[in-house]
C-alpha cells in the first residue's frame, strides 16, 4: 500500500537511472536506497517524495547518496537553449547564467554561444 503511494518516486528513480537501488516495505514504512549521479537528481527525488507524502512523511525512509559531489548537475545542451534558460531551470533564476559560463570556459568562449550536445557543468550555486 505504501509502495503504491510512492510509485512516482520509484518511477523517477528508474528514469534517473539511480544506481544500487533497493526498495523494501515493512510495517507500513517504505525504505528506499540508492545513488544519484548528482545533487540535482537527489533533489528531484526528494521533491517527488514530498509531493507524494507531504513535507515530513513518516511512512518512507530514503537513503540517497550522490556519486559526483563536485558538481550540482551536468546538462547536455538541446537545440534552442540558452545559458539563461538553463540557469533558470537549475537555479530558478536566468540571471545566474554567468555562474554556468564561468564553470565551462574550457568549452565556452562566449556566454551567448552554446551548441547542441555540449555537456555543461552546472556548479553548486
N, C-alpha and C positions, 0 to 999 in steps of 0.2 A: 504494500500500500504506500509506504513512504517512497519507495523507489519510483513509483508512478508519478508522485508529486514532483520529483526532481528529475524526471526524464529529460527535460530541456537542458539540464546541466550535463547529463550523461551524453546527450546528443552533441552538445557543444564540445565536450571533451574529445569525442570521436572526430569531429570536424577539425579541431585544432591539432589533432594527432598527438594528444597527450601521451607521453611515454611512461612505461612502468605503471600503467593504470590498474587499479584494484578497487572493486566495489563490493561491499558486503552490507547485509542488513541484519540487525539483531535487536530484539526488544524495542522495536519501533524507532530505531535510530539507524540512519544510513551513514556508512563510513566510506569516504571517497579518498583515494590516494593517487598521486601521480606527479609527473614532472612536466611543467610547461616550458616551452622553448624560451620565453621571455617574460618579464614582469607584466607587460601589456596583456599577454594571454592569460596570465594568472588573474589579473584584474577583471578580465572579461568573464572568467569562471565565477569569481566572487560576485560580480554584478548579477549574474544569472541565478546564483544561489539566493541572493537577497530578493530577486524578483519572484522567485518561487516560494521562498519560506519566510520572507519578512526580514527586517533589519538584523535581528538577532535570533535566528532559528535554533531551536533546541533539538530538532529531530534529524540533524545532519552534522557530521564531523568531517571536515575537509582538511587534508594534509597535502597541500600542493606546493612543491618546491619549484625553483626556477633553474634551468640548465645554464643560461647565459645571463649573469647578473651585470655584465659590463655595459649592456645597452638596455634601453626601455623596450625597444622593438626594432624589428627590421622590416622594411617596406619595399616592395617591388613596384616601381612606378608603372602606372597604367596610362594609356593614351588619354590626353586631355587634362591630366592632373597638373597642379601647380604646387609649389612648396607651401604656399598659403593654405591651400585646401588640405594638404597632408598634415600640416601643423594643426589646423582646426580639428581634424579627425582625432589626432593623438593627444593634443593638449587642450582642446576646447577653444583655442584662440589662433586665428590666422596670423596674428602679429608675431608669433614666436617662430616664424619660418626661418629667421636668421640663425636660430639655435640648430636647426637641422642642417642648414647650409654650412655652418662652421664645422660641424661634425663630419662633413663629407667633402671637404675641399680637395681631397685626393682624387675625386672623380668629377666634382663640380667646380667650374671656374666662374660661373655667373648664377646668382640665385634665380634669375628669370629664365634660365635654360636648363631644363631637365628632359630626359628622354625615356620612352617606354623601355621597360625591362632593366633599368638601372636599379640596383639594390642599395637602398639608403639606410644608414644607421639613424635610428631615432633615439637620441640620448635622453637620459633622465632629465626631467625639467627642473 
